[in-house]
Amino acid sequence: MKSALFVDFDNIYSGLRQLDQATADRFAKAPTEWVSWMINSLTLPEHATGAPRRRILVRRCYLNPQAYQRFRPYFNLAGFEIIDCPALTTGGKTSTDIHMVLDIVDLLQHEAHYDEFIVLSADADFTPVLRKLRRWDRRTTVLAIGFPSAAYRASADLVIDQDEFVRGALGMAKPLEAERPKQACPPPSTAAVADLVRATVATANGPVSLASLATQAQERIDGLDASWCGHGSFGALLRASDIGTLRTSPHNGGVVYDPARHGVPGETPISETASPSANAQVLAELVRREVRHSAEPVPCARLATLIVRHAGATPADWYGNGSFRRFLESLDLAPLQFDWKVAGGLVYDPGHQTRGSTASTPAEQEWPSDPSILALARQLHEVAGVPLLAPARYSALFAMLSADLDEHGYGFLDTAKRVRDRCRDAGNPVSRADVDFVLRGLVFRGHRFEEHANSAADLAAKFVNNVRSLCLREQIILDVTTEATIRNWIGAAA
C-alpha cells in the first residue's frame, strides 16, 4: 500500500513534552525507529487494498527551525523532506497547517495514486482535509497526542493509539520490574494444580497447552488468584510445582508434555504460515468466553494480555500470523465480530453487545438514583471518551492516585499501572486505559504533580475542569445544570 506521511513536528513534540520530556526527545531523535514501526507493525486502516504492508513513499516533516533546529539532522537521516515553518507572528504562530494541507491536496491528484495519507497532528483544523480524502476514497491514519476531537477521530479511518505509539513505536515500555516476593499458595491448591496437570497429560494423546490447563485450574481449584499466587503466570506457577517427569515447553504458545509418550514438541518442522493448531484453538475458546461474560465489546489489548497470562508466554510470531490482529482474524470466532476503527480494536458479539464502546458499564445499582448523571456520563463517554465510571469508582480512583503519588511520585510510564493494580487489589477494578485518560486530562489541564497539591479533592477538581473543556470543544451546552451534574458525577471527592 502506497502511503504518504506528514508530520506536524511542533504539535506532536509539544504534546509529548507535556506528558514526559524523555518521550518527546525519543520521538525527535529516533524517527527511523518509529517509521519502521509504522511500516512493519502498525495495522492497516479498514478497507485497505493492495499490498499487505505499507510503503511510505513520501516523508515530510514540518518544523519551526527557530525552536527545533537541533532535531533536523535526525529527520534528515530518516529520509524526511524538511519544510521549514518559522513563526510568522509575535505569538509564535507558524504556517504549518496551510503548508500541510496544500501538500496533501497536491499529492491527492498525483499520478502515483497514494492509497494512504498518514497525518501526525492533533490539530482539528485538518478535519476538512481528512473528509476530502475520504470522498476521494483514500485511507487516512492519524496520530493525535492528547484529546483529539470527536469529529477529527471520526473523519479518520485509523486513529493510532497514543499509548501504543509511545510503548511500541518509541520503545518507551518500562523495563521489567524487580520480581516481587512470591505469595504463598495454600498447599492444597498447589498440590491440586500438580495433580490436575499430571492427570490431564496422562490421558492426552499429545502435549497439552498451558492455556487449557490454566482454564481448568481456575474452574476447578479454589485458592488461585489472578497473580497465580505471586508467580505472575500459570506457566511460572507450574514450573515451581512438582509435576514429576513432565516437562514444559514454550512451543506453540506453551505446552506441558510427557517426554516418554509425546516426544519433544517442535522437533517436527512446522510451517510458519500454518493455520492455528489445536492449542491455538483453545485460546480461541478463551476469547469467546471473555466476550461472552462481558456486557460491552472487549478491547483486543485485554484479550492479548489474557492469552499471554494463560499461556505463560507470548506465542512466537502469534502462530506464524505475524501480529495479534491477524491471529485473531485467522480463528473461527463466529458469531463474534471485530471493530478495528477503534484504536487497538474491539471484539464483540452483535447478538448482545453494542459496537464501539471500550468500557464496561458499571452495574446500574452503583449509580445514584438521579438518572441525569448516568445519561450525561454515557453521552460524554460516547462523544469525548471520558471513562464511564460510577461516582464511587471515581472517588476511589482519585484516592488511590493521590496515595500512589505521595508514595512514589509521578512517572509517565508506570503511575497508571500502579494505580490500576491498587484499584484492583482494593476491589475497585479500573482499566489502565481509564487511568491513562485521567492522567492525561490532569496533565493537559496544566497540573504538575511535582509542584501542585495532589490530594484526591485537588485531582478531582482538576479533572472536572478537563471534562468541562471537552464539553465546550464538542459543543455540548454547559449550563448550570450540566456543570452541577458533572461535579456530582466526577467531583464527589472534591
N, C-alpha and C positions, 0 to 999 in steps of 0.2 A: 504494500500500500504506500503510495507516494504522499509524503507529508511535508508540511512547511511549518517551522517553529518560530514563534515571535515572542521575545522575552522583554517585558517591561521591567527592566532591572531595578529601577528605583522603587517601584511598587512592591515587588517581591522581597527585595533585600530589607527594606524598612519594616515590612510586616514581620519577617522572620526575626529581625533585630529586637522588635518589641517582645517577642517570646523568649529569645535566647541569642546572645551575641555569637557564641561559638557555632550555632546552627546557621546563622546568617553568613558568617565567614566561610563556612563549608560550602554553602551554595555559590558564593562568589569565587572561590578558589578551586573548585573541583567540578566545573561544568562538563568535563569529559565523562566523569563518572555518572552524573545524573542523566546525561543524554543517552549514555549506554543503557541505563536502566529503562528509559523510555522505549528504546528500540527492542530490548530483549525481554523485559519483564512486565511492562505496563500493558494491561488488557486493551484490546481494540474497541473502539466505540461500536455501539449497536448498529447492525446492518452494514458493517464494513465489508467491502468487496475487494477482490484481488488477492494479493499475496497474504499469507498468514502472519506476517510481521511487517513492521514499519521500515521504510527507507526515508530518513529525514533528509530531503534534498536541499532544503533551504533552512539556514540557521541565522537568524537575525537578532541582535541584542541592541536595545535602545537604551542609551546610558548617558547620564549627565557627567561630562568629563570634569566639570568644576568640582564635583563632590566625590566621584568614584573612579578617577583616572587610574588609581593604583590597581584596579582589578582588570583593566584592559588586557594585559598580557595573557591572563588565564583564558579569556574567551577567544583571543587570537589563536592560542594553541589548540583550542577545541574546535577550530574551523568556523567560527562565527564571523559574519559580517557585522561590524560595529557601527551603528548610526549614532553620531553624537547629537544629543538633545540638551544643549545648555539651557540654563534658566533664562527666561525672557522677561521676567518681572521681578520687582524687588521682593515679592513674596515667594520666589523660588519656583514659580510655575514654568514647566517646560512644554515643548511641543510634541512630546512622546505620543500622545493619543492620536493626533492627526497624522503623524508620520506612519504609525502602525496601521491605521485604517486605510490610508491611501495605498500602502504597500500590499495589504491584504486584498483590496479590491483589484489592484493591478494584477496580482497573481491569480485571482479568481478567473480571469479571462486568458491566462497564459496557455500556450499550446501544449505544455506538459500535462495539463489537467491534473492538478493536485487533488488527491482524494480527501485529505485531512488537513485541517488548519488547527495547530496547537497554539493556544494563547495563554501565556503565563502572566496573569494580572488579575487583581480583584476589583478593578475599576468597572463599575456598572455601565460606564459610557460605551463599553464595547457590546452591550446587549443588541443594539440595532444591527451591527455588522454580523453578529452570530446568527441573527434571524435571516439576514440576507443570504448568508452561506447556506442555511437550511433550505431556503427557497430554490437555490441552485443545486440542491441535492449533494452537498458536500458535508462530510463528517466534521464535527468540531469537538475539541478536547480542551478543557481549561483547568488551570491551577489557580486557586484564589486563596491567599492566606488571610485568615480572619473569618469574617462573616459575609460571604457574598450574598447579594440579594436573591430573593426567590425567582425574580424574572431572569436574572443572569444565569442562575443554575438551570432553570427550565429551558433556556434557549440553547444550551449545550447538549451534545449527545453523550459526553462523558465528563464528569467532574472528578478530577484526581483528588483522592482523599488526602487532606493535609498531613495527617499523622503517617499515612502510608508513604508519602513522599519524604518526610523527614527521616523515618526509620529505614525505609528501603532504598530510596534514591540517594539520599545524603549519607546513608550508613551511620546514622546517629543513634542506633539502638544501644541501649545501656549494656555494658559488659556484664557477664554473668556475676551475680552477687555471690558473696561467700555462702557456702552451704549452711543452711540453718540446722540447728540441732534437731535430730530426728525425734519425733514424738513417739512415745511408747504405744504400740498397738496392744490391745488386750490379747494376752497369749492365746485364748481360744480362737479369736478372729484370725490371727496369724497362722495358726495351725490349720484352721479351716480352709484358708486360701491354698496352702500347700496341698492339703488333701483333695480339694476340688481340682487343682491343676493335674495332679497325678492321676486321678480317676478319669478325667476328660481325655488326657493324652493317651492313656492306656487303651481306650476304646476307639481312638481315631485312626483312620487309615493313612493319615499324613500329618504333617506339622499343623498345629492349631494356632490361630492368630491370637496375639495378645489382646486385641480389641474384643474378640469373642469371649475370652476368659475374663477380662475385666468386667464386661457386661454381666456375665453370670455371677461373678463375685459380688457385684453391687446389689444384684437382685436377691441373692441367697444368703449373704453373710452379714450379720449385724456387727456394728463397731467399726466399720470402714468409713472414713471421712473423705472429703474432696481432695485433701492433700495426700491421700494414701498413707496415712499415719506419718506424715512428715517426709516421706521419700520423694514426693513430687510427681511420681508416675507409677502406674501399675507395674511396669517393667522393672523399675528400681526396687519396688517392694518385693517382687518375685525373686530378684537376684539376691536379696537379703534373707530369703526364706529357704527352708530345707526342702528341696524338691528332688532329692536323691540323685539318680543318674540322668535325669532330664537336663536338657540344655536350652538356653535361649539364643536366638539369632536375630540380627536386625533385618534379615532378608524379608522382602515383601511387606515392609511396614512393621516387622517384629513378630516372631513366632516362637512357640515352645515345641520341642521335638524330642523324640527318643532316638538317640543315635543308633541303637541296636535294631530298631524297626524301620525308621524313616530315612536313614542316611543323613547327610549334611545338606541342609537347604542351600540352594544356589549353585550346587555343583553342576547341574544340568543347565546349559546356556538357555537364557530366556530372552526373546526379542524385546528390545527396549520399547517397541511400539505396540506390544501385545495389549490386548484388551484386559481390563482389570481381572484379577484372579478371583477365586472363590473367597480368599481372605479379604480382598478389597470389597467384595460384595457384602461382607459382614459389616464393613464400615458404612456401606450404603444404608443398611438397616439402622445403624446409629443415627444417620442423618434423618431418616424417615421418622424415627421415634422422637428426636429432638423437635422436629417441626410439628409433629402430632400433638406434643404436650405443650406447645406454645400458643398463646392466644393471638400473637401477632407474627408477621414474617420474621424469619430468623436471619441475622446478618451472617454472611459467609465467613467472616473472621471468627465468629463464635464457633461455627462448625469446624473450621480448621483447627482451632485450639482443642476442641473436644476430641477430634480424631487423633491428634498428636498425643494428648494426655492418655487416651485409652490404648493407643498402640505402643506407647513407651518410647517412640522415636518418630521423627518425621520421615514418612515414606520417601525413599530415594527417588528424586525426579517425579514424585507423585505417580508411581507405577508406569513410568515411561511417557506420561502425558505432558510433562514439562511445566505445568502450573496447576494450582489447585482448582482454578476455574475449569480448565479442560478436563481434569479428573472428575469433577462433579458432573460435567456435561456428558461424560462417557458412561455414566452409570444409568441404570434403569430405575429412575426415581418416580415414575408415573404414580399418581397424578400430580406430583409436585412440579412447580414451575419456577423459573429464575427471573429476577429483575436486575439486570446489570446496569441500568441507568442510575441507580442509587450507588453512591460511592462505596466500593467494596463488594457490592452485590447482596441480594437477598434471595432466600428460598422460601416459598410459601405454598400452601395448599389452597387453590382457588375455591374449594368447597366450603371452607370455614374461616378463611383469613382474608383480610383486605390488603391488596398490594400497595407497597410504597411507604410503609411505616417501619421505622427502625427501632422503636422502643415498645416494650410491652406495657399495656395499660394496667396500672395497679388495680387491685380489686376495688369495686365500687364502694365498699364499706370503708375504705381508707380515706375517702374524700369527705369533706364537710357536707352537711345537708343542703347548703346553698348550691343549687345546680349551676349557677352562673360561673362559679370558679372552674369546674371541670369543663364547661363549654368553652370558656376563654382559653384554658390550658390546651385543649385539643386544637383550637384554631392557631395558637402561637406555635404549637408543635408542628402542625402541618405546613404552616406558611414560613416560619423562621427557624424551625429545627430546635426550638427550646425543649430541653428534656421534659418528658411527660411524667413527672414525679409528683406524688401526693405531697401536700404541705408538710406532713410529719417526716417524710423522707428527705425533703429539702432541709428541714431543721437539723436532722441527724447528719446529713451530708456536710453542712456548714460547721457543725460542731466537730466532726471528725477532721475536716480540713484545718480548722483552727488548731486543734490538738497536734496534728502532724506538723504544721508549720512551726509551732512552738518547740517541738522536739527535734525536727530535722532541718528546718529552714526550707526554702523553695528551690526545687530543681526541676527544670523543664521536662526532663525525660523520665523522672521517677516519682514525682509527687502524686501524679494521677494513679499510678499503680498502687502505691502505699495506701492512699485514701480509699481506693476501691476495695483493697483487702481488709482495711479496718472496718468499712461498712459491712462487708460480707460477714466478717467474724462477729460483728455486733448484731447480726440478724436483720440487717437493713440493706439487702443486696442492691447495688447500683452499678451500672456498667461503666467500664473505663471510658467509653465514648462520652457518656453523660458527664463524668468528672472532667474530662478534657474540655468539653463545651463550657462548663462553668469557669474553669481556669482561664480559658481564652477570653471569656467575657470580662473577667476581672482585669486581665492584663490590658485589653484593648480599651477599657474604661479608664486607664491610667493608673491602676493600682500597682504599687511597687511593694512587694511582700517584705523586702528587707528594710523599707523605710516607713510604711504606713502600718496602722493598727490592724491586727489580724484576728480580732475577736469574731465569734460567729455572727454577732449582730452587725459588725462593720462589713464583713464579707457579704452578708445577705443584702444589706442596703446597697452596696456597690453593684451587686448582680441585678438587683431590681432596676437600677438605673440603666444597666446594659439592656435589659429586656425592654424598657421604655424606648430606648433609642432604636431597637429593632422594630418596634411597633411603628414609630414615625417613618422609618425607612420603607416599610412595607405598606404605608398609607392606611394603617389601622387607626381609627379615631381614638385619641387619648382624652376622653372626657373624665370628669371626676369619678364617675362610677367605675370606669375601666381601670384607672390608676389604683383605686381602692381595692379592686379585685386582684390586681397583680400583687399588691402588698400583702393581701390576705393569703394568697397562694404561695408566693416565694419568700416574702419578707417576714414570715412568722418569727424567725429568730432575731429579727432586727429590734 
